[in-house]
Amino acid sequence: MAEYDSHGRVSLRLFYARRSLRIFPASYAYIAVISILWAFSVIHLKPTDIWHAVTYTVNYEPGHSWQVAHLWSLSVEEQFYLLWPFAFVVFGPRKATWATVWVMVLAILARMANRIILINTQYHDLNMFPMVADSLAMGCLLAQLRGWLEGQDWYLRLFRPVWSVMILALVLLLNRYEGYTVVTVFGTSLINLGLAVLIHRSVYRPNDGVGRILNWKPVAMVGVLSYSLYLWQQLFVNRDSSAWMNAFPQNLILAILAALTSYLVIEKPLLKLRSRLHVAAIAKS
């Protein structure tokens, strides 16, 4: 969006190059490690797990193993990245905004169809793209409408503490009862909407109490390591395992050490290259 606002166009080639550098090296390093552990019988995987992990289709694999289970969300993200930037460039910002709205509508219909058609199949509990893409579409819609929303008094009132607490309580309540059909179909959209408002509030008011906590260096460091932690915690945080590396507190220590190693050895050096690609995109525009 910033590139488009400044230069009236977006380089998809450089965009995808930046995203590939951000996502692929760290995730494939994790996949390589669990493949080696599997080869030496340290962990147990299904033969299809690695294939789905490498192709970012774990969200379509029934009965995937624990070590790749979390990659369903990364799979959804990568599938979304194949579509959203392309739609943004082809249709332009205004029509792309409407595309995000339609994604959210279709997600409700997909969840409804899932409860009716797939209820007794192995695909019922999978987070397949049509059913969950609205969480990412909501973020895109917020990014598109942020400037307009910040000029609306009715919307800014939602940032007041009493309303923010009520939104947070609603999100937690809906999440608690998400197993019920009505909550699954419609409540998921309300959860996404509530989270979008709370995230926007945190960005809009960085100097209030919540903002100071989120900007506190130890908390910010968790944000810096969030992708690495997301990838590597799965090896160590498994309540159903009796292995030494899954016992508290060493499981948390090992997860943090693995995340730090991934960030310092793989991610941080590539961030500089991503920045150069961003500068190249601006210069080319």
One Martini backbone bead per residue (centre of mass of N, CA, C, O) as a GRO file, in nm:
protein
  285
    1MET     BB    1   0.057   0.062  -0.021
    2ALA     BB    2   0.298   0.254  -0.001
    3GLU     BB    3   0.398   0.204  -0.288
    4TYR     BB    4   0.138   0.297  -0.430
    5ASP     BB    5   0.112   0.584  -0.305
    6SER     BB    6   0.398   0.681  -0.420
    7HIS     BB    7   0.386   0.528  -0.742
    8GLY     BB    8   0.118   0.364  -0.857
    9ARG     BB    9   0.272   0.087  -0.786
   10VAL     BB   10   0.357  -0.276  -0.798
   11SER     BB   11   0.605  -0.519  -0.730
   12LEU     BB   12   0.560  -0.849  -0.736
   13ARG     BB   13   0.841  -0.968  -0.755
   14LEU     BB   14   0.955  -0.817  -0.500
   15PHE     BB   15   0.744  -0.902  -0.303
   16TYR     BB   16   0.794  -1.213  -0.324
   17ALA     BB   17   1.089  -1.196  -0.248
   18ARG     BB   18   1.049  -1.086   0.038
   19ARG     BB   19   0.864  -1.311   0.144
   20SER     BB   20   1.056  -1.548   0.093
   21LEU     BB   21   1.282  -1.447   0.285
   22ARG     BB   22   1.099  -1.447   0.541
   23ILE     BB   23   0.977  -1.753   0.528
   24PHE     BB   24   1.140  -1.998   0.398
   25PRO     BB   25   1.413  -2.046   0.547
   26ALA     BB   26   1.298  -2.102   0.834
   27SER     BB   27   1.091  -2.326   0.761
   28TYR     BB   28   1.291  -2.520   0.614
   29ALA     BB   29   1.471  -2.563   0.857
   30TYR     BB   30   1.260  -2.701   1.030
   31ILE     BB   31   1.190  -2.928   0.831
   32ALA     BB   32   1.476  -3.046   0.821
   33VAL     BB   33   1.500  -3.122   1.120
   34ILE     BB   34   1.249  -3.313   1.140
   35SER     BB   35   1.353  -3.505   0.922
   36ILE     BB   36   1.604  -3.600   1.076
   37LEU     BB   37   1.459  -3.699   1.331
   38TRP     BB   38   1.291  -3.907   1.177
   39ALA     BB   39   1.528  -4.073   1.054
   40PHE     BB   40   1.626  -4.126   1.377
   41SER     BB   41   1.359  -4.175   1.559
   42VAL     BB   42   1.285  -3.926   1.750
   43ILE     BB   43   1.040  -3.894   1.566
   44HIS     BB   44   0.695  -3.896   1.446
   45LEU     BB   45   0.585  -3.942   1.109
   46LYS     BB   46   0.427  -3.888   0.826
   47PRO     BB   47   0.488  -3.913   0.494
   48THR     BB   48   0.297  -3.647   0.430
   49ASP     BB   49   0.407  -3.414   0.607
   50ILE     BB   50   0.643  -3.297   0.441
   51TRP     BB   51   0.495  -3.232   0.186
   52HIS     BB   52   0.291  -3.031   0.316
   53ALA     BB   53   0.502  -2.844   0.439
   54VAL     BB   54   0.656  -2.763   0.176
   55THR     BB   55   0.361  -2.675   0.027
   56TYR     BB   56   0.156  -2.540   0.217
   57THR     BB   57  -0.090  -2.793   0.307
   58VAL     BB   58  -0.171  -2.872   0.606
   59ASN     BB   59  -0.481  -2.770   0.598
   60TYR     BB   60  -0.531  -3.058   0.406
   61GLU     BB   61  -0.432  -3.263   0.639
   62PRO     BB   62  -0.522  -3.541   0.773
   63GLY     BB   63  -0.369  -3.636   1.061
   64HIS     BB   64  -0.142  -3.476   1.152
   65SER     BB   65   0.133  -3.419   1.304
   66TRP     BB   66   0.252  -3.237   1.562
   67GLN     BB   67   0.516  -3.104   1.422
   68VAL     BB   68   0.298  -2.975   1.183
   69ALA     BB   69   0.028  -2.855   1.293
   70HIS     BB   70   0.098  -2.537   1.296
   71LEU     BB   71   0.129  -2.504   0.968
   72TRP     BB   72  -0.158  -2.425   0.885
   73SER     BB   73  -0.128  -2.111   0.914
   74LEU     BB   74   0.104  -2.077   0.711
   75SER     BB   75  -0.051  -2.191   0.475
   76VAL     BB   76  -0.272  -1.978   0.465
   77GLU     BB   77  -0.085  -1.738   0.425
   78GLU     BB   78   0.042  -1.832   0.153
   79GLN     BB   79  -0.225  -1.854   0.001
   80PHE     BB   80  -0.298  -1.555   0.036
   81TYR     BB   81  -0.033  -1.441  -0.107
   82LEU     BB   82  -0.125  -1.540  -0.392
   83LEU     BB   83  -0.389  -1.337  -0.403
   84TRP     BB   84  -0.383  -1.047  -0.282
   85PRO     BB   85  -0.161  -0.896  -0.449
   86PHE     BB   86  -0.288  -0.958  -0.721
   87ALA     BB   87  -0.557  -0.811  -0.666
   88PHE     BB   88  -0.435  -0.533  -0.605
   89VAL     BB   89  -0.304  -0.492  -0.889
   90VAL     BB   90  -0.543  -0.560  -1.083
   91PHE     BB   91  -0.789  -0.389  -0.927
   92GLY     BB   92  -0.706  -0.228  -0.699
   93PRO     BB   93  -0.777  -0.088  -0.399
   94ARG     BB   94  -1.087  -0.064  -0.410
   95LYS     BB   95  -1.160  -0.354  -0.519
   96ALA     BB   96  -0.990  -0.505  -0.307
   97THR     BB   97  -1.164  -0.427  -0.068
   98TRP     BB   98  -1.414  -0.585  -0.169
   99ALA     BB   99  -1.273  -0.860  -0.170
  100THR     BB  100  -1.249  -0.885   0.139
  101VAL     BB  101  -1.550  -0.887   0.193
  102TRP     BB  102  -1.613  -1.145   0.027
  103VAL     BB  103  -1.434  -1.334   0.190
  104MET     BB  104  -1.601  -1.305   0.454
  105VAL     BB  105  -1.865  -1.410   0.340
  106LEU     BB  106  -1.758  -1.686   0.228
  107ALA     BB  107  -1.661  -1.796   0.501
  108ILE     BB  108  -1.937  -1.833   0.625
  109LEU     BB  109  -2.042  -2.028   0.407
  110ALA     BB  110  -1.816  -2.240   0.445
  111ARG     BB  111  -1.877  -2.307   0.741
  112MET     BB  112  -2.162  -2.399   0.686
  113ALA     BB  113  -2.091  -2.624   0.485
  114ASN     BB  114  -1.911  -2.784   0.678
  115ARG     BB  115  -2.143  -2.854   0.887
  116ILE     BB  116  -2.313  -3.011   0.661
  117ILE     BB  117  -2.109  -3.183   0.467
  118LEU     BB  118  -1.833  -3.249   0.669
  119ILE     BB  119  -1.914  -3.360   0.957
  120ASN     BB  120  -1.837  -3.693   0.875
  121THR     BB  121  -1.542  -3.613   0.813
  122GLN     BB  122  -1.189  -3.563   0.800
  123TYR     BB  123  -1.238  -3.240   0.714
  124HIS     BB  124  -1.392  -3.087   0.941
  125ASP     BB  125  -1.124  -2.984   1.130
  126LEU     BB  126  -1.013  -2.821   0.906
  127ASN     BB  127  -0.823  -2.523   0.802
  128MET     BB  128  -0.947  -2.427   0.544
  129PHE     BB  129  -0.925  -2.157   0.353
  130PRO     BB  130  -1.233  -2.067   0.323
  131MET     BB  131  -1.279  -2.070   0.653
  132VAL     BB  132  -1.007  -1.859   0.735
  133ALA     BB  133  -0.939  -1.605   0.544
  134ASP     BB  134  -1.086  -1.369   0.706
  135SER     BB  135  -0.857  -1.295   0.903
  136LEU     BB  136  -0.678  -1.164   0.677
  137ALA     BB  137  -0.891  -0.982   0.543
  138MET     BB  138  -0.933  -0.801   0.790
  139GLY     BB  139  -0.650  -0.675   0.786
  140CYS     BB  140  -0.675  -0.552   0.503
  141LEU     BB  141  -0.921  -0.377   0.563
  142LEU     BB  142  -0.792  -0.210   0.787
  143ALA     BB  143  -0.564  -0.092   0.616
  144GLN     BB  144  -0.756   0.050   0.409
  145LEU     BB  145  -0.948   0.203   0.652
  146ARG     BB  146  -0.783   0.354   0.867
  147GLY     BB  147  -0.805   0.655   0.792
  148TRP     BB  148  -1.117   0.670   0.806
  149LEU     BB  149  -1.164   0.558   1.095
  150GLU     BB  150  -0.989   0.790   1.242
  151GLY     BB  151  -1.241   1.001   1.155
  152GLN     BB  152  -1.438   0.840   1.352
  153ASP     BB  153  -1.605   0.877   1.642
  154TRP     BB  154  -1.748   0.601   1.681
  155TYR     BB  155  -1.483   0.438   1.660
  156LEU     BB  156  -1.302   0.578   1.881
  157ARG     BB  157  -1.485   0.486   2.120
  158LEU     BB  158  -1.372   0.187   2.117
  159PHE     BB  159  -1.093   0.285   2.266
  160ARG     BB  160  -1.217   0.284   2.517
  161PRO     BB  161  -1.184   0.099   2.792
  162VAL     BB  162  -1.475  -0.015   2.820
  163TRP     BB  163  -1.494  -0.117   2.522
  164SER     BB  164  -1.236  -0.287   2.510
  165VAL     BB  165  -1.318  -0.484   2.734
  166MET     BB  166  -1.576  -0.584   2.595
  167ILE     BB  167  -1.437  -0.695   2.343
  168LEU     BB  168  -1.251  -0.892   2.488
  169ALA     BB  169  -1.477  -1.055   2.625
  170LEU     BB  170  -1.613  -1.145   2.361
  171VAL     BB  171  -1.377  -1.298   2.241
  172LEU     BB  172  -1.344  -1.502   2.478
  173LEU     BB  173  -1.633  -1.614   2.472
  174LEU     BB  174  -1.641  -1.715   2.179
  175ASN     BB  175  -1.392  -1.901   2.206
  176ARG     BB  176  -1.514  -2.088   2.425
  177TYR     BB  177  -1.783  -2.148   2.212
  178GLU     BB  178  -1.674  -2.259   1.918
  179GLY     BB  179  -1.818  -2.550   1.900
  180TYR     BB  180  -2.056  -2.405   1.813
  181THR     BB  181  -2.213  -2.344   1.528
  182VAL     BB  182  -2.284  -2.041   1.549
  183VAL     BB  183  -2.002  -1.953   1.645
  184THR     BB  184  -1.835  -2.068   1.413
  185VAL     BB  185  -1.977  -1.916   1.177
  186PHE     BB  186  -2.012  -1.612   1.321
  187GLY     BB  187  -1.807  -1.566   1.561
  188THR     BB  188  -1.542  -1.555   1.403
  189SER     BB  189  -1.596  -1.274   1.279
  190LEU     BB  190  -1.611  -1.126   1.554
  191ILE     BB  191  -1.328  -1.193   1.643
  192ASN     BB  192  -1.180  -1.053   1.411
  193LEU     BB  193  -1.301  -0.773   1.464
  194GLY     BB  194  -1.207  -0.740   1.758
  195LEU     BB  195  -0.901  -0.771   1.702
  196ALA     BB  196  -0.876  -0.532   1.509
  197VAL     BB  197  -0.952  -0.314   1.712
  198LEU     BB  198  -0.733  -0.379   1.927
  199ILE     BB  199  -0.492  -0.336   1.742
  200HIS     BB  200  -0.558  -0.047   1.659
  201ARG     BB  201  -0.550   0.071   1.941
  202SER     BB  202  -0.248   0.007   1.999
  203VAL     BB  203  -0.142   0.185   1.761
  204TYR     BB  204  -0.297   0.457   1.827
  205ARG     BB  205  -0.211   0.399   2.156
  206PRO     BB  206   0.118   0.379   2.255
  207ASN     BB  207   0.105   0.565   2.550
  208ASP     BB  208  -0.052   0.394   2.710
  209GLY     BB  209  -0.070   0.132   2.913
  210VAL     BB  210  -0.077  -0.084   2.691
  211GLY     BB  211   0.142   0.036   2.509
  212ARG     BB  212   0.376   0.018   2.718
  213ILE     BB  213   0.370  -0.288   2.744
  214LEU     BB  214   0.411  -0.357   2.435
  215ASN     BB  215   0.690  -0.166   2.436
  216TRP     BB  216   0.830  -0.341   2.608
  217LYS     BB  217   1.116  -0.498   2.549
  218PRO     BB  218   1.043  -0.794   2.620
  219VAL     BB  219   0.784  -0.791   2.448
  220ALA     BB  220   0.910  -0.698   2.180
  221MET     BB  221   1.096  -0.947   2.156
  222VAL     BB  222   0.870  -1.145   2.105
  223GLY     BB  223   0.794  -1.013   1.837
  224VAL     BB  224   1.063  -1.062   1.692
  225LEU     BB  225   1.039  -1.392   1.762
  226SER     BB  226   0.760  -1.503   1.667
  227TYR     BB  227   0.828  -1.682   1.421
  228SER     BB  228   1.034  -1.866   1.558
  229LEU     BB  229   0.850  -1.959   1.787
  230TYR     BB  230   0.633  -2.078   1.611
  231LEU     BB  231   0.809  -2.300   1.481
  232TRP     BB  232   0.974  -2.434   1.748
  233GLN     BB  233   0.770  -2.500   1.984
  234GLN     BB  234   0.650  -2.774   1.880
  235LEU     BB  235   0.888  -2.960   1.983
  236PHE     BB  236   0.846  -2.869   2.313
  237VAL     BB  237   0.517  -2.822   2.318
  238ASN     BB  238   0.397  -3.131   2.461
  239ARG     BB  239   0.163  -3.270   2.668
  240ASP     BB  240   0.178  -3.584   2.538
  241SER     BB  241   0.475  -3.585   2.626
  242SER     BB  242   0.764  -3.760   2.801
  243ALA     BB  243   0.987  -3.601   2.714
  244TRP     BB  244   1.240  -3.404   2.820
  245MET     BB  245   1.188  -3.161   2.608
  246ASN     BB  246   0.864  -3.146   2.724
  247ALA     BB  247   0.954  -3.039   2.993
  248PHE     BB  248   0.926  -2.852   3.266
  249PRO     BB  249   1.134  -2.577   3.170
  250GLN     BB  250   1.307  -2.676   2.920
  251ASN     BB  251   1.111  -2.627   2.687
  252LEU     BB  252   1.128  -2.314   2.692
  253ILE     BB  253   1.431  -2.285   2.666
  254LEU     BB  254   1.458  -2.438   2.394
  255ALA     BB  255   1.265  -2.263   2.229
  256ILE     BB  256   1.424  -1.997   2.263
  257LEU     BB  257   1.697  -2.095   2.152
  258ALA     BB  258   1.591  -2.176   1.872
  259ALA     BB  259   1.478  -1.897   1.797
  260LEU     BB  260   1.740  -1.737   1.823
  261THR     BB  261   1.899  -1.894   1.615
  262SER     BB  262   1.712  -1.841   1.376
  263TYR     BB  263   1.727  -1.533   1.384
  264LEU     BB  264   2.046  -1.490   1.376
  265VAL     BB  265   2.116  -1.692   1.129
  266ILE     BB  266   1.862  -1.634   0.924
  267GLU     BB  267   1.677  -1.374   0.950
  268LYS     BB  268   1.851  -1.120   1.000
  269PRO     BB  269   2.032  -1.127   0.743
  270LEU     BB  270   1.772  -1.116   0.545
  271LEU     BB  271   1.658  -0.836   0.623
  272LYS     BB  272   1.864  -0.670   0.461
  273LEU     BB  273   1.779  -0.776   0.183
  274ARG     BB  274   1.486  -0.687   0.199
  275SER     BB  275   1.550  -0.384   0.217
  276ARG     BB  276   1.686  -0.368  -0.063
  277LEU     BB  277   1.430  -0.457  -0.219
  278HIS     BB  278   1.258  -0.218  -0.131
  279VAL     BB  279   1.436  -0.002  -0.256
  280ALA     BB  280   1.419  -0.118  -0.544
  281ALA     BB  281   1.112  -0.081  -0.577
  282ILE     BB  282   1.111   0.227  -0.547
  283ALA     BB  283   1.315   0.293  -0.774
  284LYS     BB  284   1.151   0.153  -1.002
  285SER     BB  285   0.890   0.333  -0.952
   0.00000   0.00000   0.00000
